[in-house]
Amino acid sequence: MSPSSHYSFTRYLAAKKTVDDRALNRHVWQSLKRCLDEKPVADPLKVLEIGAGIGTMVERALEWRLLGNAQYLALDSMPENIVEAASRVPRFAKGLGFRVEDTGTAESSLIREDCHVTVRFETADVFDFAAKEAHRRAWDLLIANAFLDLVDVPSSLPQLFSLLKPGGLFYFTITFDGATIFQPDIDSKLDAKIEALYHDTMDKRIVSGRPSGDSRTGRHFFQHARAAGAQLLDAGSSDWVVHSGPDGYPADEAFFLHFIIHTVASGLEGVPGLDQEKLTSWAHQRHEQVNRGTLVYIAHQMDFLGRVP
C-alpha cells in the first residue's frame, strides 16, 4: 500500500470484524450465553464494554442474539471511534430488522420482538472512568475485546473488576498470546528476529508512565485472574487466521493485512540490532504477498469468561 496516512485505524477496526468473527471461541461464547440466560429477565442486563472501538462487538451481540433486555454502555478513548460507532451501529441494527429510536446524544434504543437493547457510546479513558465510577455504578457484564494485551493486567484487573456487581461476569476476548506468524517465509532467520523484536516492543511498552502490554498476556491471564480473586468459568483459543481463497481475501481483509504489516514495520523503526534496510525490504515483500494473495497471517490469542466474587 501507499503512504502511512492511508492506514485508517477506523477502517482497520471495520476490516477486523470478519477476522474476529471467525476467531472468537464459540464454546466460550456459548458459555457466556448460558450464564446470561440464567439471569432473571425482569431487570435489564447492564453491560459495559471498554475499548469498544467502532461498535463491532455490539453488532455481534445483536446479530448472534446474545442480548435480550439490556442497557449497553460502550466506551472508547478515541472520539473518532465513538462518532463512527454511534452512526454505524443503528444502521446495522436496522439491517437486522430492529426498530431504532434515537433517545439522546450517542444513544439509541434498538427494539425487535423480545429484544430491547439501549446502547450508549461515550468517549472516555477506561481507568479515568473506573476511578470516577467505581462503587457508584456497577454492571452485570464487562466486555473487553483485543484490549487486555494493551495494559498492565495485574494492576488493571482490580480497577476493572471494581466496575462489576458482586458475582458479575467478565468476557475478555482476542487476548494476544505470543505468536505472530507470516507465511510463506522470506528469510526464516529475519522473520524470527522481526517476530521476537516486535513482541519485545509489546513487553517494553510504556504509556503515561506505566507498563502497558505483555506479548504473552493470554497464558499469564490465568494466574492474574486468580490473584485478583476471580473465578474462571471458561477459556479457549481465538486465533486470527487470514488467508486468501478462490476469490481472494474475504471482505476487507487485504487492508487488515496491510495494516498489520505496517504496524509491525513502524513499531520496529530504529530498533537497535535490526538492519533497517532489511526491515523495509521485508515489509515491501509482505505487502506484495498480500497484493498477490499469497500471504497467510496467524496470531495466537485467547478468550476468557469469568466471574468476580
C-alpha positions as CSV (number, residue, x, y, z in Angstrom):
1,M,0.0,0.0,0.0
2,S,1.0,3.6,-0.3
3,P,1.7,6.2,2.4
4,S,1.1,5.7,6.1
5,S,-1.6,8.4,6.0
6,H,-3.8,5.8,4.2
7,Y,-3.7,3.4,7.1
8,S,-7.0,4.5,8.7
9,F,-7.5,2.9,12.1
10,T,-11.3,3.2,11.8
11,R,-11.1,1.2,8.5
12,Y,-8.8,-1.3,10.2
13,L,-11.4,-1.9,13.0
14,A,-14.1,-2.4,10.4
15,A,-11.9,-4.8,8.4
16,K,-11.0,-6.7,11.6
17,K,-14.7,-7.6,12.3
18,T,-14.8,-10.6,9.9
19,V,-11.4,-11.8,11.2
20,D,-12.7,-11.6,14.8
21,D,-16.0,-13.3,13.8
22,R,-14.0,-16.4,12.8
23,A,-11.6,-16.2,15.6
24,L,-13.9,-15.8,18.6
25,N,-14.1,-19.1,20.6
26,R,-17.7,-20.3,20.1
27,H,-17.5,-22.6,23.1
28,V,-16.6,-19.6,25.4
29,W,-19.3,-17.5,23.7
30,Q,-22.0,-20.2,24.3
31,S,-20.8,-20.4,28.0
32,L,-21.4,-16.7,28.3
33,K,-24.8,-17.0,26.6
34,R,-25.8,-19.8,29.1
35,C,-24.8,-17.6,32.0
36,L,-26.8,-14.7,30.7
37,D,-29.8,-16.9,30.0
38,E,-29.9,-17.9,33.7
39,K,-30.2,-14.2,34.8
40,P,-33.8,-13.1,35.8
41,V,-35.3,-11.3,32.8
42,A,-37.2,-8.7,34.9
43,D,-34.3,-6.3,35.2
44,P,-32.3,-5.1,32.2
45,L,-28.8,-6.6,31.9
46,K,-26.3,-3.9,32.4
47,V,-23.3,-4.3,30.0
48,L,-20.1,-2.2,29.9
49,E,-17.7,-2.6,27.1
50,I,-14.3,-1.0,27.3
51,G,-12.1,-0.3,24.3
52,A,-15.3,-0.7,22.2
53,G,-13.8,0.8,19.0
54,I,-16.5,1.4,16.3
55,G,-19.0,-0.9,18.0
56,T,-18.4,-4.2,16.2
57,M,-19.0,-6.2,19.4
58,V,-22.3,-4.5,19.9
59,E,-23.2,-5.5,16.4
60,R,-22.1,-9.1,17.0
61,A,-24.1,-9.3,20.3
62,L,-27.2,-8.2,18.3
63,E,-26.6,-10.5,15.3
64,W,-25.7,-13.5,17.4
65,R,-28.6,-13.0,19.7
66,L,-26.6,-12.6,22.9
67,L,-28.8,-10.0,24.4
68,G,-32.5,-9.7,25.3
69,N,-33.4,-6.8,27.6
70,A,-30.1,-4.9,28.1
71,Q,-28.5,-1.5,28.7
72,Y,-25.2,-1.4,26.9
73,L,-22.6,1.3,27.6
74,A,-19.7,1.3,25.1
75,L,-16.5,3.2,26.0
76,D,-13.5,4.1,23.8
77,S,-10.8,6.7,24.3
78,M,-10.8,7.8,20.7
79,P,-13.5,10.3,19.8
80,E,-13.5,9.3,16.1
81,N,-14.3,5.7,17.0
82,I,-17.3,6.8,19.1
83,V,-18.6,9.0,16.4
84,E,-18.4,6.1,13.9
85,A,-20.0,3.7,16.4
86,A,-22.9,6.0,17.1
87,S,-23.6,6.2,13.4
88,R,-22.8,2.7,12.4
89,V,-24.5,0.5,15.0
90,P,-28.0,1.9,14.5
91,R,-27.7,1.4,10.7
92,F,-26.5,-2.2,11.3
93,A,-29.4,-2.8,13.7
94,K,-31.9,-1.6,11.1
95,G,-30.5,-4.2,8.7
96,L,-31.2,-6.9,11.2
97,G,-34.9,-5.8,11.5
98,F,-34.6,-3.7,14.7
99,R,-36.7,-0.6,15.1
100,V,-34.3,2.2,16.1
101,E,-35.3,5.0,18.4
102,D,-32.9,7.9,19.0
103,T,-33.1,8.5,22.7
104,G,-30.3,11.1,23.1
105,T,-26.8,12.1,22.0
106,A,-24.9,9.0,21.0
107,E,-27.7,6.8,22.5
108,S,-30.2,4.6,20.7
109,S,-33.0,2.2,21.7
110,L,-32.9,-1.0,19.5
111,I,-36.2,-3.0,19.5
112,R,-37.1,-6.3,17.9
113,E,-39.5,-9.0,19.1
114,D,-38.3,-9.9,22.6
115,C,-35.0,-8.0,22.3
116,H,-34.8,-4.4,23.6
117,V,-31.3,-3.0,23.9
118,T,-30.5,0.6,24.8
119,V,-26.9,1.3,23.7
120,R,-24.9,4.4,24.5
121,F,-21.4,5.4,23.3
122,E,-19.1,7.5,25.3
123,T,-15.5,8.8,24.8
124,A,-13.6,8.0,28.0
125,D,-10.3,6.6,29.2
126,V,-11.3,3.4,31.0
127,F,-9.1,4.0,34.0
128,D,-10.3,7.5,34.5
129,F,-13.8,6.2,34.1
130,A,-13.1,3.4,36.7
131,A,-11.7,5.8,39.2
132,K,-14.8,8.0,38.8
133,E,-17.5,5.3,38.7
134,A,-16.2,2.5,41.0
135,H,-18.6,2.0,43.8
136,R,-21.0,4.5,42.3
137,R,-22.3,2.4,39.4
138,A,-21.9,-1.3,38.7
139,W,-22.5,-3.6,35.7
140,D,-23.6,-7.2,35.3
141,L,-21.2,-7.9,32.4
142,L,-17.8,-6.3,31.5
143,I,-16.6,-6.9,27.9
144,A,-13.1,-6.2,26.5
145,N,-12.1,-7.3,23.0
146,A,-8.5,-7.1,21.9
147,F,-7.8,-4.9,24.9
148,L,-6.0,-6.7,27.7
149,D,-2.7,-7.1,26.0
150,L,-2.5,-3.3,25.7
151,V,-2.5,-2.7,29.5
152,D,-0.6,-3.9,32.6
153,V,-3.0,-6.7,33.6
154,P,-2.0,-7.3,37.3
155,S,-2.6,-3.6,38.2
156,S,-5.5,-3.1,35.9
157,L,-7.8,-6.1,36.9
158,P,-8.7,-4.7,40.3
159,Q,-9.8,-1.4,38.7
160,L,-11.8,-3.2,36.0
161,F,-13.4,-5.6,38.4
162,S,-14.5,-2.7,40.7
163,L,-16.9,-1.8,37.9
164,L,-18.8,-5.1,38.3
165,K,-21.6,-6.0,40.6
166,P,-20.8,-8.8,43.1
167,G,-20.9,-12.0,41.1
168,G,-20.7,-10.0,37.8
169,L,-19.3,-11.6,34.7
170,F,-16.3,-10.6,32.6
171,Y,-15.8,-11.6,28.9
172,F,-12.2,-10.8,27.7
173,T,-11.6,-11.8,24.1
174,I,-8.9,-11.8,21.4
175,T,-6.2,-11.6,24.1
176,F,-2.8,-11.9,22.4
177,D,-0.5,-14.8,23.4
178,G,2.9,-14.8,22.0
179,A,2.7,-15.9,18.3
180,T,2.8,-13.7,15.2
181,I,3.2,-15.8,12.0
182,F,3.6,-14.7,8.5
183,Q,3.9,-17.3,5.7
184,P,5.5,-18.1,3.4
185,D,8.9,-17.4,4.8
186,I,11.0,-14.6,3.3
187,D,14.1,-15.3,5.3
188,S,13.5,-17.6,8.2
189,K,16.1,-16.0,10.5
190,L,15.0,-12.5,9.6
191,D,11.3,-13.5,10.1
192,A,12.1,-14.9,13.5
193,K,14.1,-11.9,14.5
194,I,11.3,-9.5,13.5
195,E,8.7,-11.5,15.4
196,A,10.9,-11.6,18.5
197,L,11.7,-7.9,18.4
198,Y,8.0,-7.0,17.7
199,H,6.9,-9.0,20.8
200,D,9.7,-7.2,22.7
201,T,8.1,-3.8,21.9
202,M,4.9,-5.1,23.5
203,D,6.7,-6.2,26.6
204,K,8.5,-2.8,27.0
205,R,5.6,-0.5,26.0
206,I,5.1,2.4,28.4
207,V,2.0,4.6,28.2
208,S,1.5,7.6,30.5
209,G,4.5,6.4,32.5
210,R,3.2,2.9,33.3
211,P,3.8,-0.5,31.7
212,S,1.2,-1.2,29.0
213,G,1.5,-4.6,27.4
214,D,2.6,-8.2,27.5
215,S,3.2,-10.3,24.5
216,R,2.1,-13.4,26.5
217,T,-1.0,-11.9,28.1
218,G,-3.1,-14.9,27.3
219,R,-1.1,-17.6,29.2
220,H,-0.4,-15.2,32.0
221,F,-4.0,-14.2,32.5
222,F,-4.9,-17.4,34.4
223,Q,-2.6,-16.5,37.3
224,H,-3.5,-12.8,37.1
225,A,-7.2,-13.6,37.4
226,R,-6.7,-15.9,40.4
227,A,-4.5,-13.3,42.1
228,A,-7.4,-10.8,41.6
229,G,-9.8,-13.2,43.2
230,A,-11.8,-14.0,40.1
231,Q,-13.2,-17.4,39.1
232,L,-12.6,-18.5,35.5
233,L,-15.6,-20.2,34.0
234,D,-14.3,-20.9,30.5
235,A,-11.3,-20.2,28.3
236,G,-10.2,-21.1,24.8
237,S,-8.1,-20.1,21.8
238,S,-9.3,-17.4,19.4
239,D,-6.5,-17.3,16.8
240,W,-6.6,-14.9,13.9
241,V,-6.1,-16.9,10.7
242,V,-6.2,-14.9,7.4
243,H,-5.6,-16.4,4.0
244,S,-7.0,-15.9,0.5
245,G,-9.5,-18.2,-1.2
246,P,-10.6,-18.6,-4.8
247,D,-12.0,-15.1,-4.8
248,G,-9.1,-13.5,-2.8
249,Y,-9.2,-12.4,0.8
250,P,-12.7,-12.1,2.3
251,A,-14.4,-8.7,2.8
252,D,-11.7,-6.0,3.5
253,E,-9.2,-8.4,5.0
254,A,-6.5,-7.5,2.5
255,F,-6.5,-4.0,4.1
256,F,-6.4,-5.7,7.5
257,L,-3.2,-7.5,6.5
258,H,-1.6,-4.3,5.1
259,F,-2.4,-2.6,8.3
260,I,-0.8,-5.4,10.4
261,I,2.4,-5.3,8.3
262,H,2.6,-1.5,8.6
263,T,2.1,-1.8,12.4
264,V,4.9,-4.3,12.7
265,A,7.3,-2.4,10.5
266,S,6.6,1.0,12.1
267,G,6.9,-0.5,15.6
268,L,10.4,-1.6,14.7
269,E,11.7,1.6,13.1
270,G,15.0,2.5,14.7
271,V,15.2,-0.6,16.9
272,P,18.9,-1.4,17.7
273,G,20.2,-4.6,16.2
274,L,17.8,-4.7,13.2
275,D,19.0,-3.7,9.8
276,Q,16.5,-1.0,8.7
277,E,17.0,-1.6,5.0
278,K,16.2,-5.3,5.6
279,L,13.1,-4.3,7.6
280,T,11.9,-2.0,4.7
281,S,12.5,-4.7,2.2
282,W,10.7,-7.3,4.4
283,A,7.7,-5.0,4.7
284,H,7.6,-4.3,1.0
285,Q,7.7,-8.1,0.2
286,R,5.0,-8.8,2.7
287,H,2.7,-6.1,1.1
288,E,3.4,-7.6,-2.3
289,Q,2.4,-11.0,-0.9
290,V,-0.9,-9.5,0.1
291,N,-1.4,-8.0,-3.3
292,R,-0.7,-11.4,-4.9
293,G,-3.0,-13.2,-2.4
294,T,-0.2,-15.4,-1.1
295,L,0.3,-14.1,2.4
296,V,-1.0,-16.2,5.3
297,Y,-1.2,-14.5,8.7
298,I,-1.8,-16.2,12.0
299,A,-1.8,-14.7,15.5
300,H,-2.4,-16.8,18.6
301,Q,-4.9,-15.4,21.1
302,M,-7.3,-16.5,23.9
303,D,-10.8,-15.8,25.1
304,F,-11.8,-15.8,28.8
305,L,-15.1,-15.9,30.7
306,G,-15.1,-15.4,34.4
307,R,-16.9,-14.2,37.5
308,V,-15.8,-11.8,40.3
309,P,-16.6,-12.8,43.9
